[in-house]
Amino acid sequence: MPIPDKIPAFRRLRGYAFDPSLSLRSDTAFINNIVYNVPWETKLDPGPVGEYLEVVDYDPTTKKHYEPVVLNNKNLLAQDGLQPSEVNPQFHQQMVYAVAMTTITNFETALGRKVIWAPRRLADRDKYAEYVARLRVYPHALRDTNAYYSPQKKALLFGYFEARPANNTLHMPGSFVFTCLSHDIIAHEVTHAILDGMYPAYSEASNPDVLAFHEAFADIVALFQHFTFPEVLKHQVAKTRGDLASQNLLGELAQEFGSAIGSYGSLRDAIGEIDPVTKTWKAKEPRGDEYNTVMEPHQRGSTLVSAVFEAFLSIYKGRIKDLLRMATGGTGVLPQGELHPDLVNRLASEASKAAKHVLNMCIRALDYCPPVDITFGDYLRAIITADRALVNNDSLDYRLAFIEAFRRRGIYPQGLKTFSVDSLELMNGNGLAGNGKDDPIQILTQFFRKYASDISYEQDREKIFRISRKYITGENGLHSRLSEKFLGNGKFQMLTGLVFNTNWKDFGVRTSTKKYLGGEGPSYQIQNLRLVSRVGPENNLLNQVVFSLVQRSGIVMEAGEFKEHYHLGEPLPEGNAGATEDGLPIQDRFVLYGGCTMIFDLNTQELKYVVCKPLLNIDKLKKTGEVEIDRERIRQQYNYQREEGLMHLSEYNRYFGSGLHHPLNEPFCFLHH
Amino acid sequence: MPNTNSANKVTHAVVRMYCMGTGDCFIIKFFAGDNVRFKMMIDCGVWTGGKDRLTPFMEDLKEYVEGEVDLLVITHEHLDHVSVFETCSDVFTNNFTVKKIWMSWSENDSLSKIKRWKTEYGEKKRALALASERLEEALMRPEEREAFINGADGLAIMGARKHFAAALSNFSMLHMQGVAGQYKGMLEGMRIVKKEIANDNIEYMYPGNIIEDLPGLEGVRFYVLGPPEKWDDVETEGGGEGESYTHNKILKGEEAFAVAITGTNAAGGTDGILPFEAFYESASDNNNVRKSYDDPDCAWRTIENEWLFSAGNLALRIGTLTNNLSLVIAIEFEENRRVMLFPGDAEYGSWRTWHNISWEGIEKPEDGVHFTQDLLRRTVFYKIAHHMSHNGTAERLGLNMMEHKDLAAMGSLDYKVIPPAWKGTMPNREMLQELLRKTKGRLMIMNEKGIFYDFHDQEPIAGKIKQARSKMNVGEKAAFEDDFKKDETNGYYIDYKVKA
C-alpha cells in the first residue's frame, strides 16, 4: 500500500501586512512582513490562476505582459513564496492573490458557504446570465491613484502612480507607488466584488446610504482583517498597553497611506485623528448628528465604519475586564513599564476573538439585508437579526454594543416605535400560512428542504450555481412556483410590497418572458437563492433558505412628482437626461427598484423574516386595500438622485459622469475619484 | 497727484459684455460726464463659433471703441477667453490699435523658469489631447461594441462611455487646438495677441501690483490680486466645506499617466515609463494567462482602453491650473471707493492667496481687516468667475465678504453655446441663490434661456431673477433700470453702468 499523500491545508505566502511604506519605518518594519495562510489549491496554475481568482498581469499602459508567477515552483514552496519586493511584478501577483484569497476565506467562514461572483448579465433576456468562475485581477491596469472593481468586467483593476515629489514643480516621475501592494486596498476591492455577487443593485445610488454602505462595508472588512494577523495584534497590544482605543496602528497607519492615495483614507477619518497638539492618535467622539448631516458618500461611510469600530472596542473592553482585574490586583491600574508577555498574549487573543466575532456579525448580516436601497438602519437591523437567529444568549452584550454605537451617531432604522434589541429584530412573515397541506409556506419549505439536501454537500461552485439556477428558473422551480401560487394573492403582495396582481402593466412592471400555467405574469428577478447553514455557539443548528426578489417599475416624473408609468422596455435617454438641446424640460424618467429578502426556516418550516423595500404603498394597502405605487419612495429616490446627491458628487463625477441615475460606466471607479 | 482737473475726473464706467456664447469678452468704458476717458478690453473668446457668426459682434465692438483700446487685459489662455482673436483676427490686426496689454506674470515667456515650465505643461496638454483622441477613437472601434453589446445594458454603458469621452474632448479643446499629439505651443488666439496685436507693449503683472493714474484715468486705481506666485496655490482647486461651493478633493499627480500617453518623459527620455525591469516581461505569448486574456469569448473582460479614462484627472488638473493662472484685477474708484472685480476664471486656489498679499503703501482699513477683504466688501460690480461654476467663486474668502448694498454681478454663461459637460456644474445653485439675494436680482446672465434655478428644470432662472428684483426699493429699481441696458436690436451685448 502506498504511503497516503497528504494535501496541505494551507499555502504559506509572504506579503505586507499593510503596505510597503511601513517596511521603511524601523518601528513597524518587523510587523509589516507577514506570512499569509491561504487555503491550499491543488490546481493552481501560473498567474496565479486558481478556483476563485485569475491574476492577469497585463499592463495596457505599456502594452506589456509580465511573466506569471508559478507558486507551485519548488523554490517558492520552500520559502513561503517570493520575498516582498516592490520591484518584482511577480511578487505583486502573489500579494494580490494572497490578500484576495484571505478575504474570500473570511467571507466563506462567516457565511458558511462558497463565495460566488456576480454572474454576467446578458442582453438576451432568455439567456439571462452566465456563470463567472473567476474574478479577474489586473494588478497593473491603470496609471492612476485609484483601484476599482468593475461590475461589467468582473475584474479588479489596480492602478499605480508616481510618488509625488516634495516640491511641486511638475517634476519627472519619481518612484512608483502600487495600489496592488496595499492589503487594505486589495481587501476593499475584493469585498466590493463579493458584495456585488450578493446584491447587484447596491451599485444603484437610490439613497445617500447605498454607495456609502458599499464603501464602508468594504472598509470594515479590510480593517478587521488586520486583526487576524497575530504578530500585528500582539505588537499593538504591547504598544498601547492593552488600550486599543488610545492609539491604534490598525486604524491609524492605514489612514496615512490611504490619505496619500485618495478616498481609502477618508473612510478612516471618523475613527480617529492625530491630535495636533500632542501628536498622538486618538479615537474621535461622535457628535450624534452625523447620520443626518454628513452626506458625501465617503464621509457618510466613515460614520458607519466608526460605529462598527466603536462596537468592537466596547466588546473588547468587556472581554478583558477580568484580565485587567487579575493583572492589577483589582485596582484596574496597570503598573508602569512593559506588560507581561503572558498578559499581552491573553489580551491579543481577546482582541482577536472580538474582532473575529465583529467581522462575522458584519458579514452574516448581509443575509438579512434588503436587496435594494439599503440604509444604515436596515443594516443595523440585519446585524441584530442575524446574531439573534444564531446566538440566543447574548451574555457579552454584543448586540447592545452595536445598538449603542449606532445610536451615538444618529443611525436609527426607519419606522421603529422603540429602539431596543427586541424591536430591531426583523418582522416575521406569519400571516401567509394556510391550512394543512395546501399551505403555500409548507409546500415551499418542503421544496427548500430538497434544495438544501441537494446543495449541502456540493463543493463545486459552478455546480452550486447551476443547481441554484435550476431551482430558481427550472421547470417547477421557484420562479414558477411563486408566480403560480401567489399571482393575485393579496397577502403575498402585501408582504413583499411587490406587484403580484394581474394589472402589473399599470404599475410600470415588465411582462415576464416566462409563461405560467399558460398565462403571462409580471417580471421580477429572484436573486441569490442560498442555504444559510450555521452552527451557533450553543451548538444550535441554523438552517435557513434565503433569497431576494427584485422588481422594477418605470416612472415618469413631472415637476418633481410622480406622473405616470412608462414601459420599461424602452431604453432611457443616453447621457445626462434632464433637458434637451435648447434647455427645455423633457419628461423625466427613471427606474424605481423594489425588492424583498425572504428568509425561510427549514427547521420550523416557517417564513421567518421578510425584509422589504416596497414598490407599493404598504400602509395604504393594509388600511384600505387599495393598490398604489409608493409615492414617498419615488419622491425620496428622485430627489436624492436629481438633487441632494448631485450636491455631493466629486469634481470628476460632475464633469465626466452621467448622473446618479445612470451609474453605468464603472460606478466604483467614479466612487473612488 | 498730477492732474486734478475735475472735468476729467471719471464719473462712471460702462461694462459691456459681448454675448457670443459661453466665454468672456468685455469692454469697459470710463467716462467723465459724457466724455470717454479710457477704453479697456478684457479677453475675447467663446467656446465655439465660426467667423460668419462672430464677425458682426466684433464689427460692433470695433465700432464701439472706434478702433482703439487703451488697455487690453488677457486673463488666461483658455479657448473661451482668447478664441475670437483667432476667429476674427482680421478685425484686430487691421485698423485696430491696442495701446497697452496686461497679462499675468506666467505669460512672460522670456523668463527661463516660465519657459521651462510651459514646455513641461505643454507636455501635459499634449498628453490630454492624445488621451482624448485615443479614447474617442477606441470607442468607435468594433471591439468596443463587441465588448458591451451582449451584456445587459450594453447600449447604455456605451452611451455613458461616449459621454465621458465627449467631456474629455471638451476639456482638451479648451487648452489645445490643431492636430493632437503635436503641441504647437500656445493657443492660436493667444499667439495672435502676443505676436500680431502686441507691439512690445505687454506688461506682466504680479499680485500686489497697484497701478494708478493711467493717462485719462484720474481717480481710478487697479489692484492686481492674482495669479498667485506659488505653484501649490495655482494647483489648489477646491477649499472644502464653507470655503468653496462644493466638496472637492484635491487632485493628485498624474505624471505616470502623462508619460505613458506621450511615450516620453518631461526630459524627452523614456525613463519612468516602464515600471519593471524588462526581464520580467512575458517571454512567450502562449502561456495560460495570455491565452485567457486573448480568448475571444472573454473579450468583454479585456482592459485595453480602461486606463484612458484616467485622463479625466489630468483634464481637471490642467483646467484648474490654467484657471488659477488668471490675471485678477480689482478696479477702484478712489473717491467713493467703489470697486469692480474682474477675476477671470480664478478658482479657490487663487482666491485664498489674495488675502495674504502684503499691499505695500496701503494703509490698513480702520477696523483692521485685510485690505483684500476691504476691496471685496466695497465691490459693487463682480464679473462672476468661471461662468458661474461651483469652484469659480470662493465662499468664505469671496462671496461672503461682498457685502455692498449696490452689488451687481455679471455671468458669461450661455447654454446655447457651451461644452455639454459644463452644464452639470454651471451655474452652481447654492452660489446662484446667494448672488440673487446679495444683488437683489442685479444678476445679469449672458443668456437666461434654458437655465433653471432648480434641479427639476421647473423654475426658469429668468423668473427667479425677476422675483429677486422685486426686493429692490423704488430708488434702486429706477437706478437699475437706468444702468442696465440690453442690445435689443441684435442682442450683441449687455451694458451695465457702474457709478464712480
Interface residues (C-beta under 8 A of the other chain):
Chain A: D45 P46 G47 V49 E54 V55 V56 D57 Y58 D59 P60 T61 T62 K64 H65 Y66 E67 P68 V87 N88 P89 Q90 R120 R121 L122 A123 D124 R136 Y138 H140 A141 L142 R143 D144 T145 N146 S150 Q152 K153 K154 A155 L157 G159 Y160 F161 E162 R164 N168 T169 L170 H171 M172 P173 G174 F176 F178 I261 G262 S263 E296 M557 A559 G560 P571 L572 E574 G575 N576 G578 A579 D582 G583 L584 P585 D588 R642 E643 L646 M647 H648 S650 E651 Y652 R654 Y655 F656 G657 S658 G659 H662 L664 N665 E666 C669 H673
Chain B: W117 E120 Y121 K124 F148 I149 N150 G151 A152 D153 G154 L155 A156 I157 G159 A160 R161 K162 H163 F164 A167 L168 F171 W231 D232 E235 E237 G238 T246 H247 N248 K249 L251 K252 G253 E254 E255 A256 F257 V259 A260 N265 A266 A267 D271 G272 I273 L274 P275 F276 E277 Y280 E281 S282 A283 D285 N287 N288 V289 R290 S292 Y293 W300 R301 T302 I303 E304 N305 E306 W307 F309 S310 G312 N313 A315 L316 H390 N391 Y415 K416 P420 A421 W422 K423 G424 T425 R429 E430 K449 G450 I451 F452 D454 F455 H456 D457 Q458
